[in-house]
Amino acid sequence: MSMAQVRTAMVGVQNLRMAAESGGFAVSEEGGKALIDAIVKMQDGVHQSRLELENVKQDSKLGTSPDALVMVQYNKQVADGDPQSFAHVLQQFSTVLDETKAAINKAMSNYRNTDSGNRASFSGKA
């Protein structure tokens, strides 16, 4: 996943969250739980990737030739050396997942509130 893809996902998630916050998006408890479970699995994967990334940040034992030294620096750069690095992409993707989870939780709350309101209307208690 590239930083551009993560940025695109963030825009979509922000729109989803705004819709949920305004009451324009609701999801049932069952549907929301399935989505939250999937998000948690992705968050676990991101966490595992971060742990594995720590190994890549270390100097690789490729030798002392000029090519090996260049590769060691390149690997570290890709892993955590700039805003396009894997570490930064993982951090931003983690934020996308957090925002998505918040939107789903709000949408579940919207569903519960709507369901309660409908129940009260039909029972004459509104």
N, C-alpha and C positions, 0 to 999 in steps of 0.2 A: 504494500500500500504506500502510495506516495503522499507527500505533504499536500499536494493539490487535491487529491482524493479525500483526505481527511478534512480539509477546509470545506469542500463541497458537502461532505457529510455533516459538518458542524452547522452549515447554513440550513440544511434540511431539519436537523434536530432543533435548532432554535425556532424554526417555524412550527414544528410539532409542539414544542413547549409553549409557545405563545398561544397556539390553538387550545391546548389543554388549560392554560391559565385563564383564558377567556371563556372557558366552558364550551368551546366548539369541538371538543374531542373527548370522547368517553370510551372506556373499555371495561368489559366485565371483569370480575375478580378472577375467574378462571383463565380468561384470555390474557389478562395482565400478568398473572402469575407465570404463565408459560413464557411470556416475553421477558419478564424479570429473570427467570431461570436461565434463559438463553444469554441474556446480558451478563449475568454473573459468571457463566462459563467463559464468555469472551474476556471478562475482566481477569479471571484466573489465568487464561492464556497470555494476556498482556503481562501479568505479574511474572509468570514463568519465563517469558521472553526477556523481561528486564533482568532476571537472575542470570540467564544464559548470556546476556549481553555483557555482563561484567567480565566474563572470560575473554570476550573479543576485545575489550578495552585494554587488556593486558598486552604487553609486548609479546608477539608470537615468536616462537623459537624457530626462525627460518634460516638462521645463520648470519654471517657478517658480510656477505657479498653486497655490493651496491644494490643489486636488484632486490635482495632479501630485505635490506633496510628500507627501501622504498615501499615494498609491500607491507611491512610492519606499520609504517606511518599511514599508508592508504587504508588499511583495515581499521585503525583507530579513528581515522577521519570519518569513514563511513559509519562506524559504530556510534560515535559521540562527538564529532568534531565541528559540526556546524548546524544551522537550523534545518537543513535537509537530511540530517543524519537519522539513523534508525532510532536512536534514543529519543530524539525530539518528536519523531513521528509517533512513537509509542506513547509519549506523554500526551500529545494532542488527541490521539485516539482514545486514551483513557478518559480524557475530559469529555469527548463525544459520548462515551458509554455512560459516564456519570449523568450527563445532561439527559440522555435518553431514558435512563432509569427514573430520573426525577419527573420527566414528562409522563411516563407510563403511570407512576404512582399518582400523579395529579389526575390523570384520565380515569384511573380506578376510583378515586375519590369523587370525581364528577359523576361517574356511573352510579355509585352508592347514593349520592345525594339525589340524583334524578329518580332512581328506583324508590327511594324513601318518599320523595314528593309524590310520585305517581301512586304509591300504595296509600298514602294519606288522602289523596284526592278521591280515590275509589272507595275508601272506607268512610268518607264524609268528615274526616278530621282536619281538613286543610283550611 
